[in-house]
Amino acid sequence: MATTPPSVALVTGASSGIGKAIVLQLIADGWIVYGAARRLDKMDAIAAAGAKVLAIDVTDDASMTAAIQTLLAAEGRIDALVNNAGYGSYGALEDVPIEEARRQFEVNVFGLMRLTQLVLPTMRAAKSGTIVNISSMGGRIWMPIGGWYHATKHALEVLSDTLRVEVASFGIRVVIVQPGQIESEWSQVAARSLEQTSVGSAYGDQIAPVKKLLSRYSNASSPDCVAQAVSKAVNSSNPDRRYTTPLDAEIFVFLHWLLPEQAWEWLISTIIR
């Protein structure tokens, strides 16, 4: 009797944190997993665990195209794309150089969607596939000093919902995962960007408490909770549209949905006071 071959997944941003946890979880689930990041030498740990690694820069079209061609030449299929690559760049909207704002959109939105475009023809031909976009609770809520980051994640939420409807008739599922405070390099990158943009800023009274909030990520939840949500999404024939994890993300997303805008502004102003 013929056996069904293992499913194949591509996970971006796989060198550390959430991406690394997702790769290890899907390997444990029995998938063939390709981990992708800009530098191959940063993925020795997942390679040792059984992942196949690819060099991908999501701001470089040639890099993404070559990686997808390599994967398809080896496997002939791709059953799941987990778009995890992304970063947070913080600062007051007036302070952040517009070039940095553009770069954040390039990584968090345009690069992600271009990679999605590259895998869709194969998924359409197979009439099957799952695209998981790692958004953030910041895609449903907003806070000052993180406006550019929130804007990228809000854009990703809208694009994901639109894509879900567009590709449903081809048997392709689109899922959003919204992490909250997670142990990863994200907070360090966000804190460094905030340090750079806040020198001499007129918004110091708002920046100081946001710095404190970012420092609290050292007590954040394990990235395993996000990996488990991704596992549920890609192993289900009828996944939820959104998975919000851990509890802090669920609470903030619920409160934003529940409260009038004026009440939300009061709450956020209180938090960053």
Buried (B, 14 or more C-beta within 10 A) or exposed (E): EEEEEEBBBBBBBBBBBBBBBBBBBBBEBEBBBBBBBBEBEBBEBBBEBEBBBBBBBBBBBEBBBBBBEBBBEEBEBBBBBBBBBBBBBBBBEEBBEEEBBEBBBBBBBBBBBBBBEBBBEBBBEBEBBBBBBBBBBBBBBBBBBBBBBBBBBBBBBEBBBEBBEEBEEBBBBBBBBBBBBBBBBBBBBBBEBBEBBBEEBEBEEBBEBBBEBBEEBEEBBBBBBBBBBBBBBBBEEEBEEBBBBBEBBBEBBEBBEEEEEEEBEEBBEEEBE
